[in-house]
Amino acid sequence: MNGRELAERLRSARPSMKELFMSGYTDKAMGHQGELDPGTAFLQKPFTPQTFARKVREVLDAPTKRMT
């Protein structure tokens, strides 16, 4: 199971869950493979603890996506 599949399963139990994906792959490779939807929070490895903390704060502060 990859991260996207896990997130989809967790969303059914927690629809308001916020997501932050991270990977060793480049943004371009992830988009090319169609792994993540546009606008999905993504953090490219390697990153510093400060960059990680800022991104987590950004995701937590963002409005919750509504399921239609």
N, C-alpha and C positions, 0 to 999 in steps of 0.2 A: 504494500500500500504506500502510495506517495503522499506528500503533504496535502496536496489538493484533495485527494480522496478522503483523507482523515478529516479535513475541514468540512467537507460536505456531510460526512456522517455526524460530526459534532453539531453542525448547524441545526439538524433535526431536533436535537435535544435542547439546544441553546440558541434560538434564532437571533438573539441580539449580541451574540459573541463577536468580539472584534478579532481580526486576524492580522498577523504579521508573518510573512513568509521570508525565509532566508535560505540562501543556497550558495554553493561554490560555483555555480554556473553564472555566466554573464547575463545581464538583463536581456541582451539581444537573443541569446540562445533560449532563454525561458520563453520569450515572446514568440520566437520562431516555432518552438515546439507546441505552442498553444496551451501551455501549462497554466497560465494565470490570465484572468480577465483584466482588461484595461482598468486602471485605477486601483488595482489591488496593491496593498502595502507590501513592499518588497525591500529587503536589505541585502546588499551584495557583500559576501565575505571577501576578504577580511575586513573587519571594522573594529574601531576602538570602543572601549566601554562607554565613552562619552557619546559617540555616534549612536550606539545601541540605545542608550538612555533617552536621547533626543527623539529617536524614531518611535520608541515605545510610547513616550509622552504624546507625540503627534497622533499616533493611532488611538490612544485612549481619549484624547480630546476631540477627535473627529466625530461628527454626528453619526449615529448608528444608521446603517443602511436598512431601509424598509424592504421587507419581502413582499412581492406582489403576487 
